[in-house]
Amino acid sequence: MKTLNIHEAKTKLSSVLAEIEKKGKKFLICRNGKPIADLIPHKKNSRLKPDPFLSQVKINCDLTKPLTEEDWDT
C-alpha cells in the first residue's frame, strides 16, 4: 500500500484513481504523517453471493452415501 500525504493525493487524484481502477492498487492518505483514510478499489458486485435463506438450511445426512431402495420409496 502506497502512502500519500493530503497535498499529493489532492494534486494527483486523477492519476491515483486511474491506478486504483486499472491496477487495483491501494493508497493510504496521511495528514502530518498520521493515517486518516484508505483509498481502495471498489468491490464489484458478484452474482455469486450466498442466498440468505439457503445459508440457514441444514442437511442432516451424508450426501456421498448411495441411496438404498428404501430411501427411494420415502
Secondary structure, DSSP 8 states (H G I E B T S, - for coil): -EEEEHHHHHHTHHHHHHHHHHH---EEEEETTEEEEEE-------TT---TTGGG----S-TTS---HHHHH-
